[in-house]
Each structure stands twice: as structure tokens, then as C-alpha cells.
Amino acid sequence: MPRTLGAAIRDLDSPKTSVRVSALHDLGRLARDADHRADAVEAMVRTLRADADAVARAEAAVALADAEATEAVPVLIEMAADAHLRVRQMVLVALGELSGASDSDALEVVYDALEQDEAALRFQALIALYRVLGDEALERVVDCTRDVDDHVRYVALRILEERWEETREALTMPVAVRVRALLRDDSAAVRLAAAILLGRGGDAIGAKELVAAVNGRSGAFELEDELAAVELVGQMRLADARGGLHRRAFGLFGGSNDASTFQARVSLAQLGDGRAVDAIVRGLSAWSRDTRTLAVAAAGRARLRVARPAILAMRGDAARADPHAVEEALALIDGSRSSS
């Protein structure tokens, strides 16, 4: 059972690191209760400063972030000089969650970490900077696409994609030149992230990377990147991806448990694949409401006019499919909104 405040604080004196870490998790939860907050935060701060094990100190920083303990920012700044790399990483994570743009001391720590030799620190510092400054950090994010470490370059691209509304305008300017250059990166993950970002902006120069990712082994990339690639090859009508899409949509023997099955069937339907279209249309009359709703969403994304009568018949009947999904699908099929 979850610990009480008293039990969690007592367990911070356990000789077992695993027990202390578990107690920190409970303290992070307990700190959300106003009656327990002061004592819980004090206990986590004490662990962050004084525990002999770096694992526990690092978890204390995470627990403070989970507790939204902004009052602990000065201590986190102090612990940014911890001797252990893992602790410094988690301090940066916490500062990214708890600091604001006006916290000049915290920002100084983050900017300093961006210049450190350890790539793991630069990685966490970049994420922290983005969380604290938002749009104001985008110029520095672009700079980090030139980092010597592929993980830092990758996360910089992912941030640019996440800030899509702010980035899309920049893709017509020098930023696009930089992102296109990353299509020749040594890291396959970086190349794919660049292709996804460009593809979202309507630039098909990275089509080869998108097709290769879809046709390649499932799980070779981060799931979110694979899903994006599967979606984009359909939107961009990249027929060379049919083989990978079929495997993901239907498996080798007619059944698939691939994480991208839904997106793959939509993309195949966008490519005019009859099997995918039939599968989506059949789903509209499935026994399960959830299955029918998924089929409605798939038909909408694929702009399947053949599915419009069946979806229109569901309008006003929440028992048949989710009303929001029905309206969205009809709007997409009728061309009154984009699929972005």
C-alpha cells in the first residue's frame, strides 16, 4: 500500500537504496497534498543534498519535479554541481520542469550545461531550455542540430517538430537548408527526423528516408517517428512504400499486431489500395462501437467518399460511433478541413 508521510520519511533512512528511491516516489505524490507539502519537500531536498548514493540523489530531483516543487529551484541550482553525471542530468530535467523564463540563475545553469563535454548533459540542457523558454529557444535549438552527438541533433529536430506552428514558417528560410543537410547525417534516426520535419512542411526531398523507414523492420526507430513516417508516405503518395505498408497493415498471414496498423491502412487507402479500403469500410459495420469509431476515423483521414453514406447514417446516434469522430470524418471527406 502507499506509504503515509511518516513512513516515507522514515524509509529515507533505510540502508537499501531501492527502499529510499521508493519512498521518494511516495513523497513526490504526498507533496501534492497541501497538508503534507512542506514536510515532504523538505525530506526530498534533504535527500538530494545529502544521500550518499547518486541514484537516490537523482531520484530526489525527479521527485521534486513530479511534485511541482518550485520552491526547491534554489537547491536544484546548487546541486547542478554534483559530482555524479546522473544527478546533474536529473537536476536539469527538474529545472526544465520547475523554472521560468525569469529564473536567471536556473537559465545560467542550463546554458552552462549546453557547453559541457558530456553529451548527456547537453541533451538534457537542450530539452530544459526549450521547456523554460519555448519559442525564444528555437534559435539555440537550430544551433544544436550541429552538435557532434547524434542524440543531441535528434532531439533538436524533434523539438522543432513539436514546435511545428512556430517552425513551419522558418522552413522556407535558412533553417530548411540546415534540416535538408541533415538528410546526409551519419545517424539514421537523425535522417528520418529531418525527413519527417521536411515532409510535414510539404518538402518531399526526404522521401527516400521515409520509404526506407516504412519498408524496414518495425521497431528500428522510435515509435513516434515510425508512425509519422507511415502517415507521411500515404499523404505524400509514395507508392514505393506499399510493401512496408502492407506488412504493417495486414501482417504476413492476414493479421497484424504492428503498432502502426491503423496508420498503415489509412496510408494504403490514400494510395488507392483496394484491400485497405475494403478493410476500413467493413470496420464501419463491426459489432464493436470502438472498432466502428476507429473505422470512421480511418475513412475520414483517407478521404474515402465510398464510406460517406455509412458514416452519414451514424450522425446523431452516439451508440454507433463517437459523434466527434463522425463529424470530423464527414468534414474531411467533404474537403472542408485539412488532415494536418
TORRORO-957377 format. One line per field, with one value per residue (C-alpha): residue in three letters; x, y, z; residue number from 0. Coordinates in nm, 2 decimals, m for minus. Example, Ala and Ser with C-alpha at 12.3 -4.5 7.8 and 13.67 -1.06 7.14 Angstrom:
# TORRORO-957377
type: [Ala / Ser]
x: [1.23 / 1.37]
y: [m0.45 / m0.11]
z: [0.78 / 0.71]
seq: [0 / 1]
END
This chain:
# TORRORO-957377
type: [Met / Pro / Arg / Thr / Leu / Gly / Ala / Ala / Ile / Arg / Asp / Leu / Asp / Ser / Pro / Lys / Thr / Ser / Val / Arg / Val / Ser / Ala / Leu / His / Asp / Leu / Gly / Arg / Leu / Ala / Arg / Asp / Ala / Asp / His / Arg / Ala / Asp / Ala / Val / Glu / Ala / Met / Val / Arg / Thr / Leu / Arg / Ala / Asp / Ala / Asp / Ala / Val / Ala / Arg / Ala / Glu / Ala / Ala / Val / Ala / Leu / Ala / Asp / Ala / Glu / Ala / Thr / Glu / Ala / Val / Pro / Val / Leu / Ile / Glu / Met / Ala / Ala / Asp / Ala / His / Leu / Arg / Val / Arg / Gln / Met / Val / Leu / Val / Ala / Leu / Gly / Glu / Leu / Ser / Gly / Ala / Ser / Asp / Ser / Asp / Ala / Leu / Glu / Val / Val / Tyr / Asp / Ala / Leu / Glu / Gln / Asp / Glu / Ala / Ala / Leu / Arg / Phe / Gln / Ala / Leu / Ile / Ala / Leu / Tyr / Arg / Val / Leu / Gly / Asp / Glu / Ala / Leu / Glu / Arg / Val / Val / Asp / Cys / Thr / Arg / Asp / Val / Asp / Asp / His / Val / Arg / Tyr / Val / Ala / Leu / Arg / Ile / Leu / Glu / Glu / Arg / Trp / Glu / Glu / Thr / Arg / Glu / Ala / Leu / Thr / Met / Pro / Val / Ala / Val / Arg / Val / Arg / Ala / Leu / Leu / Arg / Asp / Asp / Ser / Ala / Ala / Val / Arg / Leu / Ala / Ala / Ala / Ile / Leu / Leu / Gly / Arg / Gly / Gly / Asp / Ala / Ile / Gly / Ala / Lys / Glu / Leu / Val / Ala / Ala / Val / Asn / Gly / Arg / Ser / Gly / Ala / Phe / Glu / Leu / Glu / Asp / Glu / Leu / Ala / Ala / Val / Glu / Leu / Val / Gly / Gln / Met / Arg / Leu / Ala / Asp / Ala / Arg / Gly / Gly / Leu / His / Arg / Arg / Ala / Phe / Gly / Leu / Phe / Gly / Gly / Ser / Asn / Asp / Ala / Ser / Thr / Phe / Gln / Ala / Arg / Val / Ser / Leu / Ala / Gln / Leu / Gly / Asp / Gly / Arg / Ala / Val / Asp / Ala / Ile / Val / Arg / Gly / Leu / Ser / Ala / Trp / Ser / Arg / Asp / Thr / Arg / Thr / Leu / Ala / Val / Ala / Ala / Ala / Gly / Arg / Ala / Arg / Leu / Arg / Val / Ala / Arg / Pro / Ala / Ile / Leu / Ala / Met / Arg / Gly / Asp / Ala / Ala / Arg / Ala / Asp / Pro / His / Ala / Val / Glu / Glu / Ala / Leu / Ala / Leu / Ile / Asp / Gly / Ser / Arg / Ser / Ser / Ser]
x: [0.00 / 0.11 / 0.32 / 0.20 / 0.41 / 0.57 / 0.65 / 0.80 / 1.02 / 1.14 / 1.22 / 1.46 / 1.69 / 1.68 / 2.02 / 1.87 / 1.88 / 1.58 / 1.37 / 1.48 / 1.40 / 1.06 / 1.00 / 1.09 / 0.83 / 0.57 / 0.69 / 0.65 / 0.29 / 0.23 / 0.38 / 0.08 / m0.13 / m0.11 / m0.11 / 0.20 / 0.38 / 0.63 / 0.75 / 0.76 / 0.96 / 1.19 / 1.26 / 1.32 / 1.56 / 1.75 / 1.79 / 1.90 / 2.17 / 2.29 / 2.22 / 2.54 / 2.40 / 2.39 / 2.09 / 1.88 / 2.00 / 1.90 / 1.56 / 1.51 / 1.55 / 1.29 / 1.05 / 1.08 / 0.99 / 0.69 / 0.58 / 0.60 / 0.81 / 0.92 / 1.03 / 1.32 / 1.47 / 1.75 / 1.86 / 1.84 / 2.07 / 2.31 / 2.31 / 2.38 / 2.75 / 2.70 / 3.00 / 2.78 / 2.67 / 2.33 / 2.25 / 2.34 / 2.12 / 1.82 / 1.87 / 1.85 / 1.53 / 1.38 / 1.49 / 1.33 / 1.00 / 1.01 / 1.19 / 1.05 / 1.20 / 1.26 / 1.48 / 1.81 / 2.02 / 1.85 / 1.89 / 2.26 / 2.29 / 2.11 / 2.32 / 2.64 / 2.53 / 2.49 / 2.86 / 2.97 / 3.18 / 2.93 / 2.67 / 2.42 / 2.42 / 2.38 / 2.09 / 1.90 / 2.00 / 1.85 / 1.52 / 1.52 / 1.60 / 1.31 / 1.07 / 1.17 / 1.19 / 0.96 / 0.97 / 1.26 / 1.48 / 1.43 / 1.74 / 1.96 / 1.77 / 1.87 / 2.23 / 2.21 / 2.14 / 2.51 / 2.61 / 2.87 / 2.64 / 2.37 / 2.13 / 2.15 / 2.10 / 1.80 / 1.63 / 1.68 / 1.49 / 1.22 / 1.18 / 1.15 / 0.88 / 0.70 / 0.70 / 0.56 / 0.34 / 0.65 / 0.88 / 0.68 / 0.74 / 1.12 / 1.13 / 1.11 / 1.42 / 1.78 / 1.65 / 1.52 / 1.87 / 2.01 / 1.74 / 1.79 / 2.17 / 2.07 / 1.93 / 2.30 / 2.37 / 2.55 / 2.26 / 1.96 / 1.74 / 1.86 / 1.80 / 1.45 / 1.36 / 1.48 / 1.27 / 0.96 / 1.01 / 1.06 / 0.77 / 0.53 / 0.63 / 0.55 / 0.91 / 0.95 / 1.33 / 1.34 / 1.10 / 1.38 / 1.43 / 1.05 / 1.01 / 1.32 / 1.18 / 0.84 / 0.98 / 1.23 / 1.20 / 0.93 / 1.08 / 1.40 / 1.32 / 1.13 / 0.76 / 0.65 / 0.89 / 0.77 / 0.41 / 0.49 / 0.67 / 0.38 / 0.14 / 0.35 / 0.41 / 0.04 / m0.01 / 0.27 / 0.15 / 0.49 / 0.40 / 0.74 / 0.63 / 0.35 / 0.54 / 0.61 / 0.26 / 0.11 / 0.32 / 0.23 / m0.14 / m0.21 / 0.09 / 0.24 / m0.06 / m0.35 / m0.33 / m0.11 / m0.03 / 0.21 / 0.18 / 0.12 / m0.16 / m0.42 / m0.19 / m0.07 / m0.42 / m0.51 / m0.19 / m0.26 / m0.62 / m0.47 / m0.26 / m0.58 / m0.52 / m0.84 / m0.77 / m0.71 / m1.03 / m1.24 / m1.10 / m1.18 / m1.53 / m1.60 / m1.50 / m1.79 / m2.03 / m1.83 / m2.00 / m1.78 / m1.85 / m1.48 / m1.40 / m1.66 / m1.53 / m1.17 / m1.30 / m1.48 / m1.16 / m0.96 / m1.22 / m1.20 / m0.82 / m0.82 / m1.09 / m1.29 / m1.60 / m1.73 / m1.76 / m1.96 / m2.31 / m2.24 / m2.08 / m2.36 / m2.61 / m2.42 / m2.47 / m2.68 / m2.65 / m2.38 / m2.44 / m2.30 / m1.98 / m1.83 / m2.01 / m1.70 / m1.53 / m1.83 / m1.84 / m1.46 / m1.47 / m1.75 / m1.57 / m1.25 / m1.43 / m1.62 / m1.29 / m1.39 / m1.08 / m0.72 / m0.57 / m0.29]
y: [0.00 / 0.36 / 0.49 / 0.75 / 1.07 / 0.95 / 0.61 / 0.76 / 0.99 / 0.71 / 0.49 / 0.76 / 0.63 / 0.27 / 0.12 / 0.00 / 0.24 / 0.07 / 0.15 / 0.51 / 0.55 / 0.40 / 0.64 / 0.93 / 0.83 / 0.84 / 1.17 / 1.32 / 1.21 / 1.32 / 1.67 / 1.74 / 1.75 / 2.09 / 1.94 / 1.73 / 1.95 / 2.13 / 1.82 / 1.61 / 1.87 / 1.92 / 1.54 / 1.53 / 1.83 / 1.67 / 1.35 / 1.55 / 1.72 / 1.45 / 1.10 / 0.90 / 0.72 / 0.91 / 0.70 / 0.83 / 1.19 / 1.18 / 1.03 / 1.31 / 1.57 / 1.38 / 1.35 / 1.73 / 1.79 / 1.55 / 1.74 / 2.07 / 2.19 / 2.53 / 2.63 / 2.38 / 2.55 / 2.72 / 2.38 / 2.23 / 2.51 / 2.43 / 2.06 / 2.12 / 2.10 / 1.74 / 1.52 / 1.25 / 1.29 / 1.12 / 1.36 / 1.66 / 1.52 / 1.48 / 1.83 / 1.97 / 1.77 / 1.92 / 2.27 / 2.24 / 2.14 / 2.39 / 2.71 / 3.00 / 3.25 / 3.49 / 3.25 / 3.39 / 3.16 / 2.85 / 2.96 / 3.02 / 2.66 / 2.53 / 2.74 / 2.63 / 2.27 / 2.32 / 2.39 / 2.08 / 1.80 / 1.54 / 1.48 / 1.36 / 1.70 / 1.89 / 1.66 / 1.73 / 2.10 / 2.15 / 1.99 / 2.21 / 2.52 / 2.45 / 2.39 / 2.71 / 2.95 / 2.80 / 2.99 / 3.20 / 2.89 / 2.80 / 2.97 / 2.78 / 2.46 / 2.51 / 2.56 / 2.22 / 2.04 / 2.09 / 1.92 / 1.64 / 1.40 / 1.23 / 1.22 / 1.59 / 1.65 / 1.42 / 1.58 / 1.93 / 1.81 / 1.66 / 1.99 / 2.17 / 1.93 / 1.97 / 2.34 / 2.29 / 2.61 / 2.82 / 2.62 / 2.59 / 2.95 / 2.90 / 2.60 / 2.84 / 3.02 / 2.92 / 2.67 / 2.45 / 2.44 / 2.31 / 2.05 / 1.93 / 1.89 / 1.65 / 1.41 / 1.32 / 1.27 / 0.96 / 0.87 / 0.70 / 0.84 / 1.19 / 1.15 / 1.02 / 1.30 / 1.55 / 1.38 / 1.39 / 1.76 / 1.85 / 1.62 / 1.80 / 2.12 / 1.98 / 1.92 / 1.57 / 1.58 / 1.33 / 1.08 / 0.81 / 0.81 / 0.79 / 0.50 / 0.32 / 0.35 / 0.22 / m0.07 / m0.15 / m0.35 / m0.24 / m0.11 / 0.01 / 0.37 / 0.55 / 0.45 / 0.81 / 0.85 / 0.53 / 0.63 / 0.97 / 0.81 / 0.57 / 0.86 / 1.08 / 0.82 / 0.80 / 1.17 / 1.22 / 0.93 / 0.75 / 0.42 / 0.27 / 0.22 / m0.02 / m0.33 / m0.20 / m0.06 / m0.40 / m0.58 / m0.34 / m0.32 / m0.69 / m0.89 / m1.18 / m1.41 / m1.16 / m1.05 / m0.77 / m0.66 / m0.39 / m0.06 / 0.12 / m0.10 / 0.18 / 0.44 / 0.19 / 0.10 / 0.47 / 0.53 / 0.24 / 0.36 / 0.70 / 0.52 / 0.36 / 0.01 / m0.19 / m0.43 / m0.14 / 0.04 / m0.27 / m0.33 / 0.02 / 0.01 / m0.33 / m0.18 / 0.06 / m0.22 / m0.40 / m0.52 / m0.31 / 0.06 / 0.12 / m0.06 / 0.13 / 0.46 / 0.37 / 0.28 / 0.62 / 0.80 / 0.60 / 0.67 / 1.04 / 1.05 / 0.86 / 1.08 / 0.77 / 0.90 / 0.55 / 0.54 / 0.87 / 0.72 / 0.48 / 0.75 / 0.99 / 0.73 / 0.73 / 1.10 / 1.17 / 0.82 / 0.81 / 0.44 / 0.36 / 0.57 / 0.87 / 1.18 / 1.39 / 1.13 / 1.11 / 1.49 / 1.51 / 1.23 / 1.39 / 1.72 / 1.56 / 1.36 / 1.67 / 1.86 / 2.13 / 2.08 / 1.96 / 1.64 / 1.83]
z: [0.00 / m0.05 / 0.24 / 0.48 / 0.51 / 0.83 / 0.68 / 0.37 / 0.57 / 0.79 / 0.49 / 0.37 / 0.64 / 0.51 / 0.42 / 0.10 / m0.19 / m0.35 / m0.04 / m0.03 / m0.40 / m0.35 / m0.06 / m0.27 / m0.53 / m0.25 / m0.12 / m0.47 / m0.45 / m0.10 / m0.17 / m0.38 / m0.07 / 0.10 / 0.44 / 0.37 / 0.12 / 0.34 / 0.52 / 0.20 / 0.01 / 0.30 / 0.31 / m0.07 / m0.05 / 0.23 / 0.03 / m0.28 / m0.08 / 0.15 / 0.04 / m0.02 / m0.33 / m0.65 / m0.76 / m0.47 / m0.52 / m0.88 / m0.79 / m0.54 / m0.82 / m1.03 / m0.73 / m0.67 / m1.04 / m1.01 / m0.70 / m0.89 / m0.61 / m0.75 / m0.40 / m0.44 / m0.75 / m0.55 / m0.41 / m0.76 / m0.89 / m0.60 / m0.69 / m1.05 / m0.94 / m0.81 / m0.87 / m1.04 / m1.40 / m1.35 / m1.07 / m1.28 / m1.56 / m1.34 / m1.19 / m1.55 / m1.60 / m1.28 / m1.37 / m1.70 / m1.53 / m1.25 / m1.37 / m1.56 / m1.81 / m1.53 / m1.33 / m1.44 / m1.21 / m1.34 / m1.70 / m1.63 / m1.52 / m1.83 / m2.07 / m1.89 / m1.94 / m2.31 / m2.33 / m2.13 / m2.28 / m2.17 / m2.44 / m2.19 / m2.02 / m2.35 / m2.43 / m2.11 / m2.11 / m2.46 / m2.35 / m2.04 / m2.23 / m2.47 / m2.18 / m2.00 / m2.29 / m2.55 / m2.88 / m2.76 / m2.75 / m3.12 / m3.25 / m3.00 / m3.09 / m3.45 / m3.34 / m3.17 / m3.49 / m3.55 / m3.22 / m3.25 / m3.07 / m3.28 / m2.98 / m2.93 / m3.31 / m3.30 / m3.00 / m3.16 / m3.47 / m3.25 / m3.07 / m3.40 / m3.50 / m3.17 / m3.21 / m3.56 / m3.57 / m3.48 / m3.71 / m4.03 / m4.13 / m4.08 / m4.31 / m4.60 / m4.48 / m4.39 / m4.13 / m4.41 / m4.56 / m4.24 / m4.20 / m4.56 / m4.48 / m4.20 / m4.46 / m4.51 / m4.14 / m4.03 / m3.79 / m3.95 / m3.67 / m3.74 / m4.11 / m4.05 / m3.81 / m4.07 / m4.34 / m4.12 / m4.04 / m4.41 / m4.51 / m4.27 / m4.45 / m4.79 / m4.89 / m5.05 / m5.06 / m4.77 / m4.93 / m4.96 / m4.58 / m4.52 / m4.75 / m4.61 / m4.26 / m4.35 / m4.55 / m4.28 / m3.97 / m3.72 / m3.41 / m3.58 / m3.49 / m3.21 / m3.23 / m3.28 / m3.57 / m3.74 / m3.70 / m3.86 / m4.15 / m4.21 / m4.21 / m4.44 / m4.71 / m4.76 / m4.75 / m5.00 / m5.22 / m5.20 / m5.38 / m5.31 / m4.95 / m5.04 / m4.94 / m4.59 / m4.55 / m4.64 / m4.39 / m4.12 / m4.21 / m4.26 / m4.15 / m4.34 / m4.30 / m4.29 / m3.93 / m3.79 / m3.43 / m3.56 / m3.36 / m3.69 / m3.83 / m3.82 / m3.98 / m4.24 / m4.36 / m4.39 / m4.59 / m4.82 / m4.87 / m4.97 / m5.22 / m5.36 / m5.23 / m5.26 / m4.97 / m4.73 / m4.85 / m4.80 / m4.45 / m4.35 / m4.49 / m4.33 / m4.00 / m4.02 / m3.96 / m3.69 / m3.38 / m3.15 / m3.12 / m3.07 / m3.39 / m3.58 / m3.44 / m3.55 / m3.90 / m3.91 / m3.82 / m4.08 / m4.35 / m4.27 / m4.28 / m4.61 / m4.76 / m4.86 / m5.03 / m5.06 / m4.68 / m4.66 / m4.67 / m4.39 / m4.18 / m4.25 / m4.13 / m3.79 / m3.74 / m3.43 / m3.30 / m3.03 / m2.98 / m3.32 / m3.31 / m3.13 / m3.26 / m3.27 / m3.49 / m3.72 / m3.77 / m3.82 / m4.08 / m4.27 / m4.27 / m4.40 / m4.67 / m4.78 / m4.81 / m4.56 / m4.34 / m4.39 / m4.24 / m4.06]
seq: [0 / 1 / 2 / 3 / 4 / 5 / 6 / 7 / 8 / 9 / 10 / 11 / 12 / 13 / 14 / 15 / 16 / 17 / 18 / 19 / 20 / 21 / 22 / 23 / 24 / 25 / 26 / 27 / 28 / 29 / 30 / 31 / 32 / 33 / 34 / 35 / 36 / 37 / 38 / 39 / 40 / 41 / 42 / 43 / 44 / 45 / 46 / 47 / 48 / 49 / 50 / 51 / 52 / 53 / 54 / 55 / 56 / 57 / 58 / 59 / 60 / 61 / 62 / 63 / 64 / 65 / 66 / 67 / 68 / 69 / 70 / 71 / 72 / 73 / 74 / 75 / 76 / 77 / 78 / 79 / 80 / 81 / 82 / 83 / 84 / 85 / 86 / 87 / 88 / 89 / 90 / 91 / 92 / 93 / 94 / 95 / 96 / 97 / 98 / 99 / 100 / 101 / 102 / 103 / 104 / 105 / 106 / 107 / 108 / 109 / 110 / 111 / 112 / 113 / 114 / 115 / 116 / 117 / 118 / 119 / 120 / 121 / 122 / 123 / 124 / 125 / 126 / 127 / 128 / 129 / 130 / 131 / 132 / 133 / 134 / 135 / 136 / 137 / 138 / 139 / 140 / 141 / 142 / 143 / 144 / 145 / 146 / 147 / 148 / 149 / 150 / 151 / 152 / 153 / 154 / 155 / 156 / 157 / 158 / 159 / 160 / 161 / 162 / 163 / 164 / 165 / 166 / 167 / 168 / 169 / 170 / 171 / 172 / 173 / 174 / 175 / 176 / 177 / 178 / 179 / 180 / 181 / 182 / 183 / 184 / 185 / 186 / 187 / 188 / 189 / 190 / 191 / 192 / 193 / 194 / 195 / 196 / 197 / 198 / 199 / 200 / 201 / 202 / 203 / 204 / 205 / 206 / 207 / 208 / 209 / 210 / 211 / 212 / 213 / 214 / 215 / 216 / 217 / 218 / 219 / 220 / 221 / 222 / 223 / 224 / 225 / 226 / 227 / 228 / 229 / 230 / 231 / 232 / 233 / 234 / 235 / 236 / 237 / 238 / 239 / 240 / 241 / 242 / 243 / 244 / 245 / 246 / 247 / 248 / 249 / 250 / 251 / 252 / 253 / 254 / 255 / 256 / 257 / 258 / 259 / 260 / 261 / 262 / 263 / 264 / 265 / 266 / 267 / 268 / 269 / 270 / 271 / 272 / 273 / 274 / 275 / 276 / 277 / 278 / 279 / 280 / 281 / 282 / 283 / 284 / 285 / 286 / 287 / 288 / 289 / 290 / 291 / 292 / 293 / 294 / 295 / 296 / 297 / 298 / 299 / 300 / 301 / 302 / 303 / 304 / 305 / 306 / 307 / 308 / 309 / 310 / 311 / 312 / 313 / 314 / 315 / 316 / 317 / 318 / 319 / 320 / 321 / 322 / 323 / 324 / 325 / 326 / 327 / 328 / 329 / 330 / 331 / 332 / 333 / 334 / 335 / 336 / 337 / 338 / 339]
END
